[in-house]
Amino acid sequence: MPDSLHLYGSPISTYYNKVKIALIELGLPFEEIEVLPGAGQWPDSGSPSGKIPFLRRGSEYVYESQAIVEYLEDIREDEAPSLFPSGPLQRARCRELILYLELYLDAPMRPIYQSVFWGKEMPEGLLERTLEDLKKGLRILLRRAGLNPWLCGGNFTHADSAAWVHLSTIQWALAIAGHKTFLQEQAPELAPYLQRLAERPSVARIEADRRETSRRFKAERAAAKGG
Ligand SMILES: N[C@@H](CCC(=O)N[C@@H](CS)C(=O)NCC(=O)O)C(=O)O
């Protein structure tokens, strides 16, 4: 019996949810251990970067979401279909799309997240610069995205889980920042795709867990303020 899998991080984290969708879709049983970024101390209980997620199997750890999902592919049962396309070129394209999402869409949004989600003051001009970066990132993604019906073609892949976690978080942050219609205006073709993703059971599950964790955090913060 192989050692069981433990996923460390938080259901409110995008990269954690990317890995969690992969675990669910690949049918791998796992246990979730709640850890916030920087809370654990490397090497005993945190990651080398202080970031989440990370994965433990027995006494071995894997860090970085993309390394983790590729590891999950390597250990999946033979009967579980891969979440990568079958041909080498299609697999390369799938990895390329994940990089576009992470480098050109998620990365520019990170400074904004500090303000909209964590209450830091928004530096002057940051929102406007980020919207320009986002326009570029969306153009890059859409030049190579299939969307018929999934990002890399006929099957749901790791690129789709990355697309959901990043695009849904971007949409949420933009709404808080007063730009609710930005994604729809810049990339109307994404709307039916995002709707398809939202209906996928693995995505519905991580979303329900994310909402529940957010609700709990809010209640804890309110209690701490009141007490
Ligand atoms: N490249 C990392 C990124 C992980 C990441 O940025 N995680 C966020 C939470 S979604 C985090 O831990 N942020 C805390 C920090 O940047 O210090 C991965 O793919 O695992």
The ligand as an ORCA input file, in Angstrom:
! r2SCAN-3c Opt
* xyz 0 1
  N       5.202     29.136     -8.192
  C       4.433     28.760     -7.034
  C       3.483     29.874     -6.684
  C       2.725     29.579     -5.405
  C       2.120     30.849     -4.817
  O       2.375     31.998     -5.277
  N       1.320     30.648     -3.792
  C       0.737     31.779     -3.100
  C      -0.662     31.443     -2.607
  S      -1.745     31.273     -3.998
  C       1.597     32.083     -1.888
  O       2.001     31.194     -1.169
  N       1.878     33.392     -1.682
  C       2.639     33.837     -0.561
  C       3.875     34.563     -0.961
  O       4.020     34.947     -2.128
  O       4.716     34.772     -0.078
  C       3.669     27.458     -7.313
  O       3.368     27.213     -8.489
  O       3.422     26.668     -6.369
*
